[in-house]
Amino acid sequence: MTEPDKVQSSLGLPAGAKPGLLTLVGAGELMPAMSAAHRDALNQLRAPARAVFLDTTAGFESNADAITGKAVDYYKLRLQTKLEVASYRHAGRAGAAETARAVAAVRAANFIFAGPGSSTYALGQWRGSPLWDAIVDAFLAGTHMLFASAASITLGRYALPVYEIFKAGADPYWADGLDLLGRMGLKLAVVPHYDDNSGGTHYDSRFCYMGAARYELLQALLPADVTILGIDAYTAVRFDPQQRVATVSGQGAITVLADGAVRMHAAGSAVPFDALHSAQRAVVHMADEAPRTYGYEYGEPAGGEIALNGVHGYIEQLSGLDAATRVELLARVVGALRSAAPAAGAAAEPLLDLLLELRCDLRAAKQWALADKLRDAVVQLGYEVQDTATGSTWQPR
């Protein structure tokens, strides 16, 4: 086995395979400013361009035809290149003839372009499909690819479900990606729109609309050996599997999160594949140094508020209560806080009355242990409880 074949085998590639170049674009792929990135990718071809556009990523959109038309016109007007379309919008509804036409278009191409839409929608249509098999075969045989924004996400070991988290409110999670980058020996999670600021001062939309808090949770969910690759808008990174180097171009930078560290590589950088590996997971905090309040001012809580918050937390942790009962107790505490007077001393009075009322209810229900815990909470606030024949009262210690 020759030395190149040994390298191919170590990456899990078939012997003799000569993969094409892969260019990923962070965002803005159909804007005038990015025509240089497309032209640069096309210029790497050693034969006249036979370019094809995959319309799957936006196949669910009501304006899918318009998006496809925009891509075709972009290549015609700005790149003087004919862009064929491999139409495959829904795996379940694509008949044999439609699928065959898409597969044939990919096999005839030496350049494949995919872009805007939904990463998880594309994953659902491509995974296990004859079209995706054709795409992988074409890439391994030397076809160049340019995948942008949503399409770029699908190529990593893990894929970011942008719409599900950002639009539908799902808890942060990663989906399994198609892992084409794994064919190069890279375990990556690609995050385009990395420097997005469309949220302005109203909300943090960085990291592909995740914001700092969700992005930190997402970091923690990845295995230690997976590197996060952030790609700014109007920025491209070209992977050369033969030279094992990634070259950055455009107006922004790429950000590599690996081994608990952040490394930024600006346009013009050549990043060895070895610099894209990770061996340990440590969350990198991304929050602003000075948190923004977006029009609201939050002062330090007064002493009485601190005490009330302490009781609130105390009730939260009470054992022996079912969820509904705990919610009722907390709701009554919140109600007392809302009706409290501004002064710290006055603010404690409705809460203390409420605690004694709750304690009375617990004693009547023979929940002696919980009643004692509420009495202890009152003592911790600095008050004594006196039980008499006519009821319970409180007074400062």
C-alpha positions in Angstrom: 0.0 0.0 0.0 1.4 3.4 -1.0 1.8 6.2 1.6 -1.2 8.2 0.1 -3.3 5.0 0.3 -2.3 4.5 4.0 -3.4 8.1 4.7 -6.7 7.4 2.9 -7.2 4.2 4.8 -6.6 5.9 8.2 -9.4 8.4 7.4 -11.8 5.6 6.4 -11.6 6.6 2.7 -11.5 4.0 -0.1 -8.0 3.3 -1.4 -7.3 5.6 -4.3 -10.1 8.1 -3.4 -9.3 11.7 -4.2 -12.0 13.8 -2.6 -12.8 17.2 -4.0 -12.5 20.5 -2.2 -15.2 21.5 0.2 -16.1 25.2 0.8 -18.3 26.2 3.7 -19.9 29.7 3.9 -21.2 31.2 7.1 -24.0 33.3 5.6 -24.8 35.7 2.8 -24.1 33.1 0.1 -26.4 34.8 -2.4 -25.4 38.4 -1.7 -23.2 40.3 -4.2 -20.4 40.5 -1.7 -19.9 36.7 -1.7 -19.5 36.3 -5.5 -15.8 36.2 -5.0 -16.1 33.1 -2.8 -18.2 31.3 -5.4 -15.8 32.3 -8.2 -12.8 31.2 -6.2 -14.4 27.8 -5.6 -15.3 27.5 -9.3 -11.7 28.4 -10.2 -10.4 25.4 -8.4 -12.0 23.2 -11.1 -9.7 21.7 -13.7 -12.4 21.5 -16.3 -15.3 23.7 -17.4 -17.9 24.0 -14.6 -20.8 21.5 -14.5 -22.5 23.1 -11.5 -25.6 21.8 -9.9 -27.8 23.3 -7.1 -29.5 21.1 -4.4 -32.9 22.6 -3.5 -33.6 20.3 -0.6 -32.7 22.6 2.3 -35.5 25.0 1.4 -37.8 22.3 0.0 -40.4 22.9 2.7 -40.6 26.6 2.0 -43.6 28.0 0.2 -41.2 30.1 -1.9 -38.9 27.3 -2.7 -39.1 28.0 -6.4 -38.1 31.6 -5.8 -35.1 30.6 -3.7 -34.0 28.1 -6.5 -34.5 30.8 -9.1 -32.4 33.2 -7.1 -29.5 30.8 -7.0 -29.7 30.0 -10.7 -29.8 33.8 -11.6 -26.9 34.5 -9.2 -24.7 32.0 -11.0 -25.8 33.2 -14.4 -25.5 37.0 -13.9 -22.6 37.2 -11.4 -20.6 34.1 -12.3 -21.5 33.6 -15.9 -22.0 29.9 -15.1 -25.0 27.7 -15.8 -26.5 26.2 -12.7 -28.5 23.0 -13.1 -31.0 22.0 -10.4 -31.1 18.6 -8.7 -34.6 18.9 -7.4 -35.3 16.6 -4.4 -37.6 18.5 -2.0 -39.2 15.7 0.0 -37.9 12.1 0.3 -41.3 10.7 1.0 -43.0 12.4 -2.0 -40.2 12.1 -4.5 -41.1 9.4 -7.1 -38.5 7.2 -8.8 -38.3 9.4 -11.8 -37.7 12.6 -9.8 -35.1 10.9 -7.6 -33.3 9.4 -10.7 -33.1 12.8 -12.4 -31.6 14.3 -9.2 -29.1 11.5 -8.9 -28.1 11.8 -12.6 -27.6 15.5 -12.2 -25.2 15.0 -9.3 -23.3 12.3 -11.1 -22.8 14.5 -14.1 -21.6 17.5 -12.0 -18.2 18.5 -10.9 -19.5 21.3 -8.6 -22.4 21.0 -6.1 -23.9 24.0 -4.4 -26.4 24.0 -1.5 -27.5 26.7 0.8 -30.4 28.4 2.7 -33.2 26.6 4.5 -33.4 24.2 7.5 -30.5 22.0 8.5 -32.7 19.4 10.2 -35.2 19.3 7.3 -32.3 18.6 4.9 -31.0 15.9 7.2 -34.4 14.2 7.2 -34.6 14.2 3.4 -30.9 13.3 2.6 -30.1 10.7 5.2 -30.2 7.3 3.7 -31.4 8.5 0.4 -30.0 7.6 -3.1 -29.3 11.3 -3.7 -27.1 11.6 -0.6 -25.2 8.4 -1.6 -24.6 10.0 -5.0 -23.4 13.2 -3.4 -20.9 11.3 -1.2 -19.7 9.2 -4.1 -19.2 12.3 -6.3 -17.3 14.1 -3.6 -14.9 11.1 -3.0 -14.3 11.0 -6.7 -13.2 14.6 -6.9 -16.4 16.7 -7.2 -16.0 20.1 -5.5 -18.7 21.3 -3.1 -19.9 24.6 -1.7 -22.3 24.3 1.2 -23.6 27.5 2.9 -25.5 28.5 6.0 -28.1 25.7 6.8 -26.5 23.2 4.3 -23.1 23.6 6.0 -24.5 22.5 9.3 -25.5 19.1 7.9 -21.9 18.1 7.1 -20.6 17.9 10.7 -20.6 14.9 13.1 -23.3 16.8 15.0 -25.8 19.3 13.5 -27.4 22.3 15.2 -31.3 22.2 15.0 -31.6 26.0 14.5 -35.4 26.3 13.9 -36.3 23.8 16.6 -34.4 25.7 19.3 -34.7 29.3 18.0 -38.2 29.2 16.6 -40.0 26.4 18.4 -38.4 26.7 21.8 -36.9 23.2 22.1 -34.3 22.7 24.8 -30.8 22.9 23.4 -29.7 19.6 21.7 -27.6 18.4 18.8 -28.9 16.2 16.0 -26.7 13.6 14.3 -25.1 15.1 11.2 -24.3 13.5 7.9 -20.6 13.7 8.9 -19.1 14.3 5.4 -16.3 16.2 7.2 -15.6 12.9 9.1 -14.4 11.5 5.8 -11.5 13.9 6.2 -10.8 12.8 9.7 -12.5 15.8 11.3 -15.0 15.6 14.1 -16.8 18.9 13.8 -20.0 20.7 14.7 -20.5 23.5 12.2 -22.1 26.8 13.5 -22.7 29.3 10.7 -24.1 32.8 11.2 -21.5 32.9 14.1 -21.3 36.7 14.4 -25.0 37.4 13.7 -26.2 40.6 15.2 -29.7 40.8 13.7 -31.1 40.9 17.3 -29.5 44.3 17.8 -29.8 45.5 21.4 -33.0 43.6 22.0 -31.6 40.1 22.2 -28.4 38.1 21.7 -28.5 36.4 18.3 -24.9 35.4 18.1 -23.9 31.8 17.4 -26.5 31.1 14.8 -29.3 32.7 16.8 -28.6 30.7 19.9 -27.3 33.5 22.1 -24.6 33.1 24.8 -26.6 31.1 27.4 -28.0 28.5 25.0 -24.7 28.3 23.2 -22.9 27.4 26.5 -25.4 24.7 27.1 -24.8 23.3 23.6 -21.1 23.3 24.2 -21.5 21.1 27.3 -23.6 18.6 25.3 -20.9 17.7 22.8 -18.4 14.8 23.3 -14.9 15.9 24.2 -13.5 15.0 20.8 -15.8 17.2 18.8 -14.6 20.6 17.8 -17.0 23.5 17.2 -16.3 25.4 14.0 -18.0 28.9 13.9 -18.1 30.6 10.6 -19.0 34.3 10.4 -21.3 35.8 7.8 -19.6 36.7 4.5 -16.8 34.3 5.3 -15.8 31.1 3.6 -13.5 28.3 4.6 -12.2 25.8 2.0 -11.2 22.3 3.1 -8.5 20.6 1.1 -8.4 16.9 2.1 -5.3 16.3 0.0 -3.2 19.0 1.7 -5.1 18.7 5.0 -5.5 22.4 5.4 -8.4 24.8 5.7 -8.1 28.2 4.1 -10.2 31.2 5.3 -11.4 34.0 3.0 -14.0 36.8 3.0 -14.9 39.6 5.4 -14.9 37.8 8.8 -13.2 34.9 10.6 -13.7 31.4 11.7 -13.7 30.5 15.4 -12.5 27.1 16.6 -13.6 25.9 20.0 -11.5 22.9 21.1 -9.9 21.7 24.3 -11.7 24.4 26.2 -10.0 27.2 24.3 -11.1 29.7 21.6 -9.0 30.3 18.5 -10.0 32.8 15.8 -8.6 32.6 12.3 -9.1 35.7 10.1 -9.3 35.8 6.3 -6.1 34.8 4.7 -5.3 32.1 7.4 -4.3 28.6 6.5 -5.4 26.3 9.3 -3.9 22.8 9.4 -6.4 20.0 10.0 -4.4 19.0 13.2 -5.5 22.4 14.7 -9.2 21.3 14.3 -9.0 18.4 16.7 -10.2 18.4 20.4 -9.4 16.0 23.2 -11.3 17.5 26.2 -14.6 19.4 26.8 -14.6 22.6 28.8 -17.4 25.2 28.3 -16.1 28.5 27.1 -18.2 31.3 28.6 -19.5 33.6 25.8 -21.6 36.1 27.8 -20.9 39.8 27.5 -18.7 41.2 30.2 -21.3 43.8 31.0 -24.8 42.2 30.8 -27.3 44.3 29.0 -30.6 45.2 30.7 -32.5 46.2 27.6 -34.3 49.1 29.3 -34.8 47.6 32.7 -32.7 48.4 35.8 -32.2 45.9 38.5 -30.8 47.2 41.8 -29.4 45.2 44.6 -32.2 43.6 46.7 -32.8 45.1 50.1 -32.2 43.1 53.2 -35.9 42.2 53.7 -36.0 41.0 50.1 -33.0 38.8 50.6 -34.7 37.2 53.6 -37.9 36.7 51.7 -36.0 35.2 48.8 -34.4 32.9 51.2 -37.7 31.6 52.5 -38.9 31.2 48.9 -35.9 29.0 48.2 -36.5 27.2 51.5 -40.0 26.2 50.5 -38.8 25.2 47.1 -36.6 22.6 48.6 -39.1 21.1 51.1 -39.3 17.4 50.8 -42.4 15.4 51.3 -44.6 17.7 49.2 -46.0 16.7 45.8 -45.4 19.1 42.9 -48.9 20.6 43.0 -48.7 21.4 46.7 -45.2 22.9 46.3 -46.5 25.2 43.5 -49.4 26.3 45.7 -47.1 27.2 48.6 -44.8 29.1 46.3 -47.7 30.9 44.6 -49.0 32.1 48.0 -45.5 33.3 48.9 -45.2 35.2 45.6 -48.7 36.7 46.3 -47.5 37.9 49.7 -44.4 39.5 48.2 -46.5 41.3 45.6 -48.8 42.8 48.2 -45.9 43.8 50.6 -45.2 47.4 51.4 -41.9 48.8 50.1 -40.3 49.0 53.5 -38.2 46.0 54.5 -39.9 45.6 57.9 -43.4 45.9 56.5 -42.5 43.5 53.6 -41.8 40.7 56.1 -45.2 40.9 57.9 -47.4 39.4 55.2 -44.9 36.7 54.6 -44.7 35.8 58.3 -48.5 35.7 58.5 -48.6 33.5 55.5 -46.0 31.1 56.9 -47.9 30.7 60.1 -51.1 30.2 58.2 -49.4 27.4 56.1 -48.0 25.9 59.3 -51.4 25.8 60.8 -52.8 24.0 57.7 -50.0 21.5 57.9 -50.5 20.9 61.6 -54.2 20.3 61.0 -53.3 17.8 58.3 -50.9 16.2 60.8 -47.9 17.0 58.6 -45.8 17.6 61.7 -42.4 17.4 60.0 -43.3 20.0 57.4 -44.9 22.3 60.0 -41.6 22.2 62.0 -39.6 23.1 58.9 -41.8 26.2 58.4 -41.3 27.1 62.0 -37.6 26.8 61.5 -37.8 29.1 58.5 -39.5 31.8 60.6 -36.7 31.4 63.2 -34.1 31.8 60.5 -35.7 35.1 59.6 -35.1 36.3 63.1 -38.5 35.8 64.6 -39.9 33.5 67.3 -43.2 31.5 67.0 -45.4 31.2 70.0 -48.2 28.6 70.0 -51.2 29.4 72.3 -54.6 28.0 72.8 -56.0 30.7 70.4 -53.4 30.2 67.7 -49.8 31.0 66.7 -48.2 34.4 66.7 -44.7 35.7 65.8 -42.5 38.4 67.3 -38.9 39.5 66.7 -36.4 37.5 68.6 
